[in-house]
Amino acid sequence: MTTAMVVFEGPVSPEWIDYNGHMNDACYVVVFSKAIDEFMLRIGLTESFRNAHQVSIYTLQSMVHYLREASEGEPLRVEVELLESDSKKLHVFFTMKHGDTNTELAAMESLLLHMDMTTHRSTPFLPETQAHVHEIQQSRTGHPMPELAGRKIALRHTESPVTGR
């Protein structure tokens, strides 16, 4: 059972296809960025709320895993899980799946920061936002972390990188 919520659905756009005939790596991130925007809405950070309170979300760090190719017109669905949170930050994990087959195509893990747009400094979530975050975080209690969460970039050697044996 997953605690993920759907934050993007749509087809692979023709503009996202690269010279290899599949979705360009940068366009996976475009889709994940759209998913972040939708996630912001789910925690109450609507455009009117952001404008009224001069707050927003910045992305501090992301790690993308490209798992399978996506072709023009294929349906995409992105789900998000809130892995961790504190008073200012959100650790989120997005999974991009094929909309028909449910095959995992990509994943992106991100650290998001709540910002005061008047000072351009981090600030604690306002009570309304914190309540949404808390509710989502509570629904995750007891669920395992996604397998790809927390991975680092590294070469996997089966032989010694120095001796070649």
MDTraj code that builds the backbone (N, CA, C; nanometers):
import mdtraj as md
import numpy as np

residues = "MET THR THR ALA MET VAL VAL PHE GLU GLY PRO VAL SER PRO GLU TRP ILE ASP TYR ASN GLY HIS MET ASN ASP ALA CYS TYR VAL VAL VAL PHE SER LYS ALA ILE ASP GLU PHE MET LEU ARG ILE GLY LEU THR GLU SER PHE ARG ASN ALA HIS GLN VAL SER ILE TYR THR LEU GLN SER MET VAL HIS TYR LEU ARG GLU ALA SER GLU GLY GLU PRO LEU ARG VAL GLU VAL GLU LEU LEU GLU SER ASP SER LYS LYS LEU HIS VAL PHE PHE THR MET LYS HIS GLY ASP THR ASN THR GLU LEU ALA ALA MET GLU SER LEU LEU LEU HIS MET ASP MET THR THR HIS ARG SER THR PRO PHE LEU PRO GLU THR GLN ALA HIS VAL HIS GLU ILE GLN GLN SER ARG THR GLY HIS PRO MET PRO GLU LEU ALA GLY ARG LYS ILE ALA LEU ARG HIS THR GLU SER PRO VAL THR GLY ARG".split()
xyz = np.array([
    [0.0842, -0.1185, 0.0000],
    [0.0000, 0.0000, 0.0000],
    [0.0886, 0.1247, 0.0000],
    [0.0507, 0.2228, -0.0791],
    [0.1303, 0.3441, -0.0906],
    [0.0544, 0.4637, -0.0345],
    [0.1293, 0.5628, 0.0078],
    [0.0691, 0.6875, 0.0555],
    [0.0855, 0.7965, -0.0494],
    [0.1234, 0.7567, -0.1692],
    [0.1502, 0.8529, -0.2763],
    [0.0210, 0.9159, -0.3267],
    [0.0323, 1.0434, -0.3676],
    [-0.0813, 1.1119, -0.4300],
    [-0.0420, 1.1517, -0.5713],
    [-0.1366, 1.1446, -0.6627],
    [-0.1120, 1.1801, -0.8026],
    [-0.1043, 1.3320, -0.8133],
    [0.0054, 1.3823, -0.8733],
    [0.0262, 1.5267, -0.8868],
    [0.0527, 1.5702, -1.0311],
    [0.0482, 1.4776, -1.1237],
    [0.0591, 1.5118, -1.2664],
    [0.0027, 1.3971, -1.3472],
    [-0.0734, 1.4314, -1.4516],
    [-0.1180, 1.3350, -1.5511],
    [-0.1210, 1.4056, -1.6849],
    [-0.0661, 1.3417, -1.7865],
    [-0.0670, 1.3993, -1.9200],
    [0.0226, 1.3214, -2.0134],
    [0.0105, 1.3470, -2.1433],
    [0.0911, 1.2739, -2.2421],
    [0.2293, 1.3363, -2.2606],
    [0.3210, 1.2564, -2.3130],
    [0.4530, 1.3067, -2.3505],
    [0.4327, 1.3990, -2.4706],
    [0.4694, 1.5230, -2.4541],
    [0.4514, 1.6257, -2.5567],
    [0.5531, 1.6086, -2.6706],
    [0.5143, 1.6396, -2.7955],
    [0.6097, 1.6298, -2.9068],
    [0.7357, 1.7143, -2.8853],
    [0.7240, 1.8281, -2.8156],
    [0.8402, 1.9151, -2.7904],
    [0.9401, 1.8523, -2.6940],
    [0.8990, 1.7482, -2.6241],
    [0.9862, 1.6843, -2.5265],
    [1.0716, 1.5730, -2.5871],
    [1.0533, 1.5443, -2.7149],
    [1.1257, 1.4347, -2.7798],
    [1.2607, 1.4856, -2.8312],
    [1.3661, 1.4097, -2.8019],
    [1.5011, 1.4519, -2.8419],
    [1.5480, 1.3795, -2.9681],
    [1.6719, 1.4001, -3.0021],
    [1.7330, 1.3430, -3.1217],
    [1.7466, 1.1914, -3.1161],
    [1.7255, 1.1309, -2.9988],
    [1.7273, 0.9856, -2.9867],
    [1.5874, 0.9250, -3.0040],
    [1.4876, 1.0113, -3.0237],
    [1.3529, 0.9638, -3.0473],
    [1.2714, 0.9331, -2.9232],
    [1.3235, 0.9743, -2.8059],
    [1.2460, 0.9549, -2.6828],
    [1.2513, 1.0832, -2.5997],
    [1.1837, 1.0830, -2.4885],
    [1.1739, 1.2012, -2.4040],
    [1.3116, 1.2450, -2.3562],
    [1.3429, 1.3729, -2.3784],
    [1.4702, 1.4318, -2.3394],
    [1.4837, 1.4320, -2.1869],
    [1.6047, 1.4107, -2.1380],
    [1.6257, 1.4041, -1.9933],
    [1.5798, 1.5306, -1.9217],
    [1.6018, 1.6473, -1.9802],
    [1.5587, 1.7723, -1.9172],
    [1.4065, 1.7795, -1.9059],
    [1.3368, 1.7160, -1.9965],
    [1.1899, 1.7221, -1.9964],
    [1.1287, 1.6360, -1.8864],
    [1.2013, 1.5326, -1.8437],
    [1.1562, 1.4584, -1.7259],
    [1.1500, 1.5555, -1.6079],
    [1.2517, 1.6397, -1.5961],
    [1.2567, 1.7367, -1.4869],
    [1.1468, 1.8418, -1.5027],
    [1.1140, 1.8797, -1.6265],
    [1.0021, 1.9720, -1.6501],
    [0.8737, 1.9116, -1.5931],
    [0.8502, 1.7851, -1.6201],
    [0.7299, 1.7181, -1.5690],
    [0.7344, 1.7128, -1.4163],
    [0.8490, 1.6782, -1.3601],
    [0.8604, 1.6745, -1.2143],
    [0.8391, 1.8140, -1.1542],
    [0.8845, 1.9183, -1.2226],
    [0.8626, 2.0547, -1.1752],
    [0.7137, 2.0889, -1.1733],
    [0.6427, 2.0465, -1.2764],
    [0.4966, 2.0657, -1.2781],
    [0.4326, 1.9902, -1.1611],
    [0.4875, 1.8742, -1.1288],
    [0.4372, 1.7952, -1.0165],
    [0.4627, 1.8667, -0.8836],
    [0.5778, 1.9330, -0.8711],
    [0.6053, 2.0125, -0.7508],
    [0.5019, 2.1233, -0.7381],
    [0.4716, 2.1899, -0.8490],
    [0.3705, 2.2967, -0.8465],
    [0.2363, 2.2437, -0.7961],
    [0.1968, 2.1266, -0.8424],
    [0.0700, 2.0681, -0.7980],
    [0.0779, 2.0286, -0.6510],
    [0.1917, 1.9759, -0.6082],
    [0.2087, 1.9405, -0.4674],
    [0.1955, 2.0651, -0.3793],
    [0.2490, 2.1772, -0.4263],
    [0.2342, 2.3030, -0.3520],
    [0.0865, 2.3346, -0.3300],
    [0.0052, 2.3137, -0.4330],
    [-0.1385, 2.3387, -0.4194],
    [-0.2004, 2.2462, -0.3146],
    [-0.1538, 2.1207, -0.3105],
    [-0.2082, 2.0218, -0.2176],
    [-0.1769, 2.0558, -0.0717],
    [-0.0704, 2.1347, -0.0494],
    [-0.0403, 2.1758, 0.0878],
    [-0.0890, 2.3183, 0.1138],
    [-0.1742, 2.3677, 0.0260],
    [-0.2383, 2.4965, 0.0480],
    [-0.1648, 2.6175, -0.0055],
    [-0.0541, 2.5962, -0.0748],
    [0.0224, 2.7092, -0.1291],
    [-0.0294, 2.7460, -0.2675],
    [-0.1549, 2.7880, -0.2715],
    [-0.2161, 2.8324, -0.3963],
    [-0.1569, 2.9675, -0.4353],
    [-0.1815, 3.0086, -0.5579],
    [-0.1301, 3.1372, -0.6035],
    [-0.1805, 3.2510, -0.5148],
    [-0.3070, 3.2493, -0.4815],
    [-0.3621, 3.3574, -0.3983],
    [-0.3020, 3.3557, -0.2580],
    [-0.2804, 3.2363, -0.2007],
    [-0.2182, 3.2261, -0.0680],
    [-0.0739, 3.2763, -0.0734],
    [0.0008, 3.2330, -0.1778],
    [0.1402, 3.2766, -0.1913],
    [0.1482, 3.4284, -0.2061],
    [0.0593, 3.4858, -0.2869],
    [0.0601, 3.6312, -0.3067],
    [0.0202, 3.7050, -0.1791],
    [-0.0807, 3.6561, -0.1105],
    [-0.1286, 3.7229, 0.0106],
    [-0.0252, 3.7208, 0.1230],
    [0.0493, 3.6101, 0.1328],
    [0.1443, 3.5935, 0.2430],
    [0.2906, 3.6080, 0.2000],
    [0.3130, 3.6308, 0.0703],
    [0.4483, 3.6467, 0.0161],
    [0.5400, 3.5298, 0.0560],
    [0.4912, 3.4080, 0.0291],
    [0.5678, 3.2867, 0.0553],
    [0.5711, 3.2004, -0.0697],
    [0.6674, 3.1102, -0.0747],
    [0.6770, 3.0167, -0.1861],
    [0.7637, 2.8990, -0.1437],
    [0.7917, 2.8138, -0.2394],
    [0.8781, 2.6975, -0.2195],
    [0.9941, 2.7062, -0.3180],
    [1.1144, 2.6829, -0.2711],
    [1.2328, 2.6718, -0.3563],
    [1.2822, 2.5270, -0.3508],
    [1.3379, 2.4809, -0.4596],
    [1.4012, 2.3498, -0.4621],
    [1.5477, 2.3676, -0.4259],
    [1.5924, 2.2969, -0.3224],
    [1.7318, 2.3046, -0.2785],
    [1.8194, 2.1996, -0.3454],
    [1.7621, 2.0813, -0.3657],
    [1.8418, 1.9704, -0.4175],
    [1.7482, 1.8685, -0.4802],
    [1.7938, 1.8064, -0.5882],
    [1.7171, 1.6985, -0.6516],
    [1.8116, 1.5933, -0.7077],
    [1.7638, 1.4714, -0.7060],
    [1.8336, 1.3582, -0.7675],
    [1.7325, 1.2883, -0.8566],
    [1.7658, 1.2759, -0.9853],
    [1.6744, 1.2132, -1.0807],
    [1.7296, 1.0766, -1.1200],
    [1.6408, 0.9796, -1.1241],
    [1.6738, 0.8445, -1.1715],
    [1.5947, 0.8215, -1.2996],
    [1.6645, 0.7988, -1.4093],
    [1.6006, 0.7695, -1.5379],
    [1.5964, 0.6180, -1.5518],
    [1.4762, 0.5617, -1.5520],
    [1.4615, 0.4163, -1.5484],
    [1.4227, 0.3550, -1.6821],
    [1.3337, 0.4221, -1.7568],
    [1.2865, 0.3717, -1.8857],
    [1.2603, 0.4887, -1.9792],
    [1.2664, 0.4619, -2.1078],
    [1.2360, 0.5646, -2.2074],
    [1.0858, 0.5888, -2.2137],
    [1.0507, 0.7113, -2.2504],
    [0.9110, 0.7459, -2.2760],
    [0.9037, 0.8041, -2.4163],
    [0.8024, 0.7667, -2.4917],
    [0.7870, 0.8101, -2.6304],
    [0.6733, 0.9107, -2.6437],
    [0.6756, 0.9825, -2.7542],
    [0.5744, 1.0841, -2.7823],
    [0.4333, 1.0273, -2.7679],
    [0.3508, 1.1011, -2.6958],
    [0.2108, 1.0652, -2.6802],
    [0.1811, 0.9679, -2.5683],
    [0.2828, 0.9012, -2.5149],
    [0.2571, 0.8058, -2.4073],
    [0.2026, 0.8794, -2.2845],
    [0.1061, 0.8175, -2.2157],
    [0.0497, 0.8825, -2.0977],
    [0.1436, 0.8719, -1.9775],
    [0.1580, 0.9828, -1.9063],
    [0.2414, 0.9875, -1.7866],
    [0.1537, 1.0136, -1.6647],
    [0.1972, 0.9588, -1.5530],
    [0.1355, 0.9886, -1.4238],
    [0.2492, 1.0030, -1.3232],
    [0.2468, 1.1111, -1.2465],
    [0.3481, 1.1323, -1.1437],
    [0.2801, 1.1301, -1.0080],
    [0.3383, 1.0510, -0.9185],
    [0.2910, 1.0411, -0.7809],
    [0.3991, 1.0967, -0.6895],
    [0.3575, 1.1516, -0.5748],
    [0.4528, 1.2056, -0.4781],
    [0.4260, 1.1453, -0.3407],
    [0.5340, 1.1252, -0.2691],
    [0.5279, 1.0864, -0.1286],
    [0.6078, 1.1891, -0.0495],
    [0.5520, 1.2343, 0.0612],
    [0.6235, 1.3220, 0.1536],
    [0.6986, 1.2315, 0.2500],
    [0.8311, 1.2251, 0.2344],
    [0.9111, 1.1335, 0.3154],
    [0.9385, 1.1888, 0.4539],
    [0.9741, 1.3178, 0.4597],
    [1.0073, 1.3820, 0.5863],
    [0.9715, 1.5298, 0.5763],
    [0.9547, 1.5919, 0.6922],
    [0.9316, 1.7354, 0.6932],
    [0.9732, 1.7917, 0.8286],
    [1.0037, 1.9207, 0.8273],
    [1.0221, 1.9935, 0.9525],
    [0.9503, 2.1266, 0.9362],
    [0.9828, 2.2245, 1.0141],
    [0.9071, 2.3500, 1.0112],
    [0.9287, 2.4321, 0.8846],
    [1.0352, 2.4016, 0.8068],
    [1.0671, 2.4792, 0.6866],
    [1.0901, 2.3945, 0.5619],
    [1.1202, 2.2661, 0.5792],
    [1.1644, 2.1842, 0.4662],
    [1.0741, 2.0631, 0.4444],
    [1.0734, 2.0201, 0.3174],
    [0.9995, 1.9015, 0.2763],
    [1.0934, 1.8105, 0.1980],
    [1.0991, 1.6852, 0.2365],
    [1.1768, 1.5841, 0.1640],
    [1.0734, 1.5000, 0.0899],
    [1.0701, 1.5142, -0.0422],
    [0.9660, 1.4510, -0.1229],
    [1.0263, 1.3548, -0.2238],
    [0.9458, 1.2567, -0.2646],
    [0.9897, 1.1569, -0.3615],
    [0.8812, 1.1421, -0.4668],
    [0.9167, 1.1712, -0.5919],
    [0.8243, 1.1636, -0.7048],
    [0.8546, 1.0397, -0.7866],
    [0.7501, 0.9704, -0.8296],
    [0.7656, 0.8565, -0.9188],
    [0.6838, 0.8829, -1.0448],
    [0.7506, 0.8792, -1.1604],
    [0.6832, 0.8950, -1.2894],
    [0.6543, 0.7555, -1.3433],
    [0.5271, 0.7333, -1.3771],
    [0.4857, 0.6028, -1.4275],
    [0.4160, 0.6184, -1.5618],
    [0.4181, 0.5096, -1.6374],
    [0.3392, 0.5048, -1.7604],
    [0.1935, 0.5005, -1.7177],
    [0.1119, 0.5881, -1.7749],
    [-0.0270, 0.6007, -1.7329],
    [-0.1133, 0.4792, -1.7562],
    [-0.0784, 0.3939, -1.8524],
    [-0.1582, 0.2743, -1.8818],
    [-0.1019, 0.1489, -1.8154],
    [0.0299, 0.1316, -1.8224],
    [0.0908, 0.0070, -1.7754],
    [0.1397, 0.0134, -1.6317],
    [0.1500, 0.1345, -1.5754],
    [0.2006, 0.1561, -1.4396],
    [0.3505, 0.1280, -1.4277],
    [0.4193, 0.1106, -1.5400],
    [0.5630, 0.0880, -1.5402],
    [0.6341, 0.2137, -1.4909],
    [0.7296, 0.1974, -1.3990],
    [0.8061, 0.3113, -1.3501],
    [0.9032, 0.3583, -1.4585],
    [0.8961, 0.4868, -1.4908],
    [0.9803, 0.5460, -1.5942],
    [1.0945, 0.6274, -1.5361],
    [1.0690, 0.6942, -1.4236],
    [1.1702, 0.7790, -1.3616],
    [1.1290, 0.8088, -1.2187],
    [1.2247, 0.8583, -1.1427],
    [1.1967, 0.9009, -1.0059],
    [1.2814, 1.0236, -0.9763],
    [1.2302, 1.1106, -0.8909],
    [1.3065, 1.2280, -0.8493],
    [1.2836, 1.2504, -0.7004],
    [1.3928, 1.2602, -0.6282],
    [1.3896, 1.2902, -0.4858],
    [1.4345, 1.4348, -0.4706],
    [1.3601, 1.5136, -0.3925],
    [1.3915, 1.6555, -0.3793],
    [1.3793, 1.7030, -0.2359],
    [1.4586, 1.8057, -0.2062],
    [1.4481, 1.8775, -0.0812],
    [1.3953, 2.0158, -0.1157],
    [1.2798, 2.0509, -0.0576],
    [1.2132, 2.1773, -0.0858],
    [1.2179, 2.2649, 0.0380],
    [1.2294, 2.3959, 0.0176],
    [1.2419, 2.4914, 0.1272],
    [1.1346, 2.5984, 0.1176],
    [1.0684, 2.6252, 0.2281],
    [0.9663, 2.7294, 0.2359],
    [1.0358, 2.8652, 0.2487],
    [0.9950, 2.9599, 0.1642],
    [1.0636, 3.0890, 0.1560],
    [0.9707, 3.2064, 0.1839],
    [1.0254, 3.3087, 0.2478],
    [0.9613, 3.4391, 0.2618],
    [1.0085, 3.5199, 0.1413],
    [0.9178, 3.5549, 0.0534],
    [0.9554, 3.6205, -0.0713],
    [0.9895, 3.7690, -0.0534],
    [0.9560, 3.8272, 0.0611],
    [0.9947, 3.9670, 0.0839],
    [1.1405, 3.9756, 0.1270],
    [1.1889, 3.8772, 0.2011],
    [1.3278, 3.8783, 0.2485],
    [1.4171, 3.7827, 0.1693],
    [1.3567, 3.6942, 0.0911],
    [1.4285, 3.5889, 0.0173],
    [1.5123, 3.5028, 0.1120],
    [1.4498, 3.4740, 0.2271],
    [1.5108, 3.3869, 0.3264],
    [1.4108, 3.2779, 0.3635],
    [1.4631, 3.1686, 0.4149],
    [1.3727, 3.0616, 0.4578],
    [1.2919, 3.1077, 0.5782],
    [1.1741, 3.0508, 0.5887],
    [1.0845, 3.0860, 0.6985],
    [0.9980, 2.9654, 0.7323],
    [0.9549, 2.9533, 0.8579],
    [0.8668, 2.8417, 0.8928],
    [0.7353, 2.8486, 0.8152],
    [0.6781, 2.7310, 0.7912],
    [0.5470, 2.7247, 0.7280],
    [0.4463, 2.7989, 0.8135],
    [0.3520, 2.8647, 0.7495],
    [0.2418, 2.9261, 0.8213],
    [0.1519, 2.8143, 0.8760],
    [0.0753, 2.8413, 0.9817],
    [-0.0040, 2.7351, 1.0442],
    [-0.0934, 2.6574, 0.9477],
    [-0.1543, 2.7262, 0.8516],
    [-0.2425, 2.6578, 0.7567],
    [-0.1654, 2.5555, 0.6733],
    [-0.0484, 2.5965, 0.6272],
    [0.0363, 2.5080, 0.5465],
    [0.0888, 2.3935, 0.6316],
    [0.1356, 2.4262, 0.7519],
    [0.1899, 2.3235, 0.8410],
    [0.0851, 2.2170, 0.8716],
    [-0.0408, 2.2574, 0.8830],
    [-0.1485, 2.1609, 0.9091],
    [-0.1626, 2.0628, 0.7931],
    [-0.1567, 2.1128, 0.6694],
    [-0.1640, 2.0241, 0.5519],
    [-0.0434, 1.9298, 0.5487],
    [0.0744, 1.9842, 0.5735],
    [0.1971, 1.9035, 0.5730],
    [0.1869, 1.7952, 0.6799],
    [0.1433, 1.8328, 0.7982],
    [0.1315, 1.7368, 0.9084],
    [0.0344, 1.6237, 0.8730],
    [-0.0776, 1.6592, 0.8139],
    [-0.1774, 1.5582, 0.7759],
    [-0.1191, 1.4586, 0.6750],
    [-0.0497, 1.5108, 0.5748],
    [0.0123, 1.4234, 0.4748],
    [0.1215, 1.3385, 0.5391],
    [0.2024, 1.4006, 0.6240],
    [0.3122, 1.3294, 0.6907],
    [0.2582, 1.2176, 0.7796],
    [0.1500, 1.2426, 0.8514],
    [0.0906, 1.1416, 0.9393],
    [0.0416, 1.0207, 0.8605],
    [-0.0079, 1.0426, 0.7388],
    [-0.0581, 0.9306, 0.6582],
    [0.0548, 0.8376, 0.6136],
    [0.1771, 0.8839, 0.6217],
    [0.2928, 0.8067, 0.5795],
    [0.3514, 0.7209, 0.6910],
    [0.3160, 0.7467, 0.8138],
    [0.3723, 0.6762, 0.9289],
    [0.3637, 0.5248, 0.9092],
    [0.4785, 0.4597, 0.9293],
    [0.4837, 0.3147, 0.9196],
    [0.5088, 0.2597, 0.7805],
    [0.5152, 0.3462, 0.6808],
    [0.5398, 0.3004, 0.5434],
    [0.6897, 0.3030, 0.5141],
    [0.7393, 0.2055, 0.4393],
    [0.8829, 0.2031, 0.4076],
    [0.9206, 0.3141, 0.3097],
    [1.0477, 0.3501, 0.3129],
    [1.0997, 0.4481, 0.2184],
    [1.1047, 0.3824, 0.0796],
    [1.0843, 0.4610, -0.0259],
    [1.1003, 0.4054, -0.1617],
    [1.2423, 0.3519, -0.1792],
    [1.2558, 0.2478, -0.2569],
    [1.3856, 0.1816, -0.2753],
    [1.4943, 0.2763, -0.3251],
    [1.4597, 0.3691, -0.4133],
    [1.5602, 0.4602, -0.4694],
    [1.5887, 0.5823, -0.3816],
    [1.5119, 0.6029, -0.2773],
    [1.5313, 0.7204, -0.1913],
    [1.6647, 0.7126, -0.1184],
    [1.7346, 0.8241, -0.1152],
    [1.8603, 0.8335, -0.0420],
    [1.9816, 0.7793, -0.1147],
    [1.9665, 0.7406, -0.2375],
    [2.0804, 0.6879, -0.3136],
    [2.1783, 0.8003, -0.3471],
    [2.3031, 0.7661, -0.3590],
    [2.4027, 0.8630, -0.4018],
    [2.4536, 0.8237, -0.5399],
    [2.5184, 0.9165, -0.6052],
    [2.5788, 0.8882, -0.7352],
    [2.7121, 0.8191, -0.7110],
    [2.7323, 0.7054, -0.7749],
    [2.8562, 0.6314, -0.7592],
    [2.8695, 0.5302, -0.8712],
    [2.9915, 0.4982, -0.9061],
    [3.0173, 0.3885, -0.9984],
    [3.0126, 0.2592, -0.9187],
    [2.9527, 0.1580, -0.9753],
    [2.9488, 0.0282, -0.9085],
    [3.0557, -0.0594, -0.9740],
    [3.1602, -0.0861, -0.8997],
    [3.2720, -0.1641, -0.9528],
    [3.2585, -0.3105, -0.9139],
    [3.2806, -0.3967, -1.0131],
    [3.2867, -0.5402, -0.9848],
    [3.4321, -0.5836, -0.9786],
    [3.5182, -0.4942, -1.0195],
    [3.6624, -0.5226, -1.0104],
    [3.7282, -0.4000, -0.9513],
    [3.8501, -0.4140, -0.9105],
    [3.9228, -0.3036, -0.8515],
    [3.9415, -0.1924, -0.9540],
    [3.9042, -0.0674, -0.9214],
    [3.9204, 0.0416, -1.0162],
    [4.0673, 0.0733, -1.0435],
    [4.1569, 0.0307, -0.9561],
    [4.2994, 0.0579, -0.9746],
    [4.3678, -0.0521, -1.0547],
    [4.3468, -0.1769, -1.0157],
    [4.4179, -0.2870, -1.0801],
    [4.3411, -0.3499, -1.1955],
    [4.2098, -0.3307, -1.1976],
    [4.1301, -0.3915, -1.3034],
    [4.1034, -0.5388, -1.2779],
    [4.1366, -0.5882, -1.1590],
    [4.1140, -0.7305, -1.1246],
    [4.0117, -0.7435, -1.0145],
])
top = md.Topology()
chain = top.add_chain()
for i, resn in enumerate(residues, 1):
    res = top.add_residue(resn, chain, resSeq=i)
    for name in ("N", "CA", "C"):
        top.add_atom(name, md.element.get_by_symbol(name[0]), res)
traj = md.Trajectory(xyz[None], top)
